[in-house]
Amino acid sequence: MYLRNLPVAAASKRIQTVLPTRINTTTSSPLTFRRWISQEEFQALLDLPEDLTHSRKSRKSPHTPSKPCKPGKPISIPTSPRPRPAAWKSQPHSLGGNLNGVVEDIPRPSPAPRQPYASGAPISKADRFKIPSTVSPAIGRELIKNKLRFEDYNLFSPNPGNRWKSRGFLTNLNIPANFFTNLVPLKLFPYCLNAPRYVLVPPPEEKKEKKPVQPAVPEFGAMRSHVQIVAAPTADTPGACLLVHYDNRRYLFGHVAEGTQRLFTENKLPAAKLSHIFLTGKTDWGSTGGLLGMVLTIADVIISAKAALAEENKLRRQKNRPDLEYGGPKRIEIHGSKNLEHMLAAARRFVFRKGFPLDAHEHRDDPRAANPENSKPDYEDENLKVWKIPIVATGVESRARSSSAESQNPRKRKLNPSEEAETMETVEEPQEGEAVDETPTGVENDEEKKRMLMQTVIKHMFDSDWSPDTLVEMPLKMVKMPAKIFVRDEENNIKNYTGPVPGRDPEVPNIRVLVREPWPGALVHKLPPTDPCFDSTCYIVKNHSRRGKFQPANAAKFDLPKWDYSKLTKGQSVTAPDGTVVTPDMVMDPPIPGHGFALLDVRYEYLLDGLLKRPEWENKEIMEHVDAFYWILSPEVKDDARLKDFMAKYSSYKHIVLGEGMNPNVISFGGASGKAIMMHRMDPDRFCIPNHDNSEKELPADLASVAELGKPGQRLLLSPSVEFQNEYATELMDTIKPIYELTSTHAKAFHLALAAQKKLADPAFAARVAKSEQDIPNRDAEIVTLGTGSALPSKYRNVSATLIRVPGYGSYLLDCGENTLGQLRRVYGYAETDAILRDLRVIYVSHLHADHHLGVPSILAQRARAFASSPSEEVKPITIISTAKYIGFLHEYKDVEPLDWSSIKFITLIGTGRKVTDSPDAVTGSADLGPSNNYFNYLPHTLCTLQPAPLRHQPELLEAQTGLAAIDACFVEHCLGATAAVFTWPSGLKISFSGDCRPSPAFAHIGKGSHLLIHECTFDDELVHEAKAKKHSTAGEALDVARKMEARRVLLTHFSQRYPKMQEASALDDEGQDDKKGDKKDRMVVLYAFDYMRVKLGEFKMAERFLPALRELYKELESEEGEEAEE
């Protein structure tokens, strides 16, 4: 142990004797007993005669050994009393009484019998209680005053190995209750002679809730900082954002649109130090669509880092080393416009993290409304100062009212069967004409209570102390289903409850049961409604001023010692030898002012008048040392004369424009695009070159005279000097380079592809394929894999999204992960993407994990714009198919963004409680699963049915709404409510989609005879244990499902981002084999999905020919990536 870490007794000057007294030092300096004696007494003790202070010289007396006594040897104790100084008689002791008398005058209790030392020489009774001369006088007086019997004492001597050698112990018989002030004596185990040893510890402190402390603002700013353009609007990075870089943290300003977190990965921008996000513009999915994904990624990174640090600290404690502190951000703060909190809280159904505090700050009030000359920053920390600039929208009052009416809470209206799907959110089906209202009482009309509710929900989403293992006892009849119910048996052990349950059985026993405590965020069933806000939030950002340069020559004039220089540089004044007070400004140059920039988001014409009226532009203190204006614009305002006049008026600032339609549509994700170009050269019919435009764009002539176009990567250095650094701009991708690398570095894969192309050119091969597939309907149906990765976007794969285009029926989107719209635009371009969206009939969301549905709002918004740009076309309805939880999220989000929700229909998948083995004619399902029509039943391997009810019994209604003849679905083993679905068209085409799941026999049953199975394939076969732990499937397991389903074609997708190679499936033993003449049965064909891949149902056998070349290519690419990682 380390003596310095124990609040033990007291010690002699050389840390040799330890007694039950609080110590304040572990060095050779004098001890401090201010707890027991006054300052005067302490000074008197220091002035004791030399023979009583036991200096090092006096300790070398005949009676005192120069080295600590070793066990087994008797201690030599002087028999004559030592002389006492007069101070002992005159000075009273602070604990009461005085120190007159000698040791022998104090009555002592009878000592316990002692065993002689190992040497056999006992200590006499008279000498046993005398205090040896090796004990300091201060400790001796404490013994005397408190009547502590001295038998032996501890002698500790540290050696270079940090070990302590014991030389006995101290025993005390009676410790007065008031002897230890504010300390608690802890009795430890006997050390060596059956006597206790005491250690003093402070009493336990009451746990107090720690309040977040605003970081202290330093006197001088950071030494180095810069602002960097992270994104400019392109097809798959629709937002513009800036990253402000300091050594200790990062700040993100602008839009966090879909694709932002993938852009961070692509450009190797670390997000772990990102602590603040300042959103510009209004709150809608166009500016915040990537926020949830970005926050979840940051949370996972920081939580993992904290967990790793905790494990490392455990090892450090075992080695008696101090703990390391986490140096990254401990929380994240998000600033934005009105409805930011509503948007975040609406995601409570699928966002849950622990140990990652998140604070959302809505800008609702104008900070300079009362006093236009107010120059106080609205946010300030140790790095920067931020002024928010709210730009009020003018002329959109009627638009806001109309959008609010369109997005009103559907529960407030009378329901009818045709609208039942849109309102289905609770577990019970509303009866016809019934009004449902679940808005929290007392919250709807109180803005302050609304915000408190939102903030509470957000806190539980990211920093909850809730645990799924917490059980709550309640009466069985009070349990809300579905719920996992437990009871205690006769031995008080917890086990599953299998008896009658509320809602399923007419009568339930009157007993108390245990249920899992629900997550607090789930207790808020419906958020209070809100209205869309069109105001835009902008910012002015500046560094703190920095101290000037220290001038040693000026300091030398005052004959200052050099050790005073550091005090002056820290802002402290010092006194010169001649008595002159030297202040920092006398020896240092003037402070260097902090520089900054403004970020203005004015994409809409109705914001320009509000921009011109802002008082900040005339506030000298705010605008001083602002060097650049960054503008986020759109084609709607780029030609407006008011904008050009404003820039010309403030021409002393540099104006940099970032805008859709103004920045070129360059390739943002070079890694994925490079592979797509290689595969296009190998198989041009299935793979396309991502749509892009590398041509230099120019601003309109009027705007170009006062502004310039910004490029991703460009930097503005703010400190230590101001400099525009264009050399950091991201270079345009060379689209010829991937082809050169393919034909040279990957020549083997390229020659395999050429051999496959030659095979496909054989007319006989195409004829055999057509003959074997003549019974497959809709062979011209196209499958487009827009995202084939899992969990989060990576450098090479986006998250899940698969588009099915069936000529004559429409387009169908199976899962819709973040940036699905951007992937569509890369494959088809802007114009054709709008045509596909107008033809989109169904979006199916398999489960609530964010990587499967964060792209839906942007698809719906762009679809509405596509119809608005083509007024001649009739608006067709689109249907969202999912469980109630996701549909509830959309119902709450539609209060934020005004869309044409009248054209959006909903089909809810609800549980039937039936297994595939149950009779379809049974009125109720399996006895242990419960009925279907009142409660959702998310148990895996049970069947689903459709809500609203008319769609179940009238196929013509389903076909008119969706173009489908039937929709079959079941719950699968993954997360709560995860589903797999089978879609059947009137032509007979049958496509099964697994979503994320373990192999499901129920899914194999309902998908029997599918023409196409799209199944997840997250892990290789050798990682089956990891697949089971994370409830995913391996390639071999997916193919087993395909065999049971007797699927004709199989497309494997949803690959782990940690394993970019093509999965190995041992079952593909007949890969690429020709169909033998005379074979009547068509064999199963398996393909692997890649981003940007387009394959028709009748082309699977052609695409199969390229699998050897693709596997070889990915094998070589994986080897190259591994070498780069090692470097």
Disulfide bonds with the S-S distance in Angstrom:
none
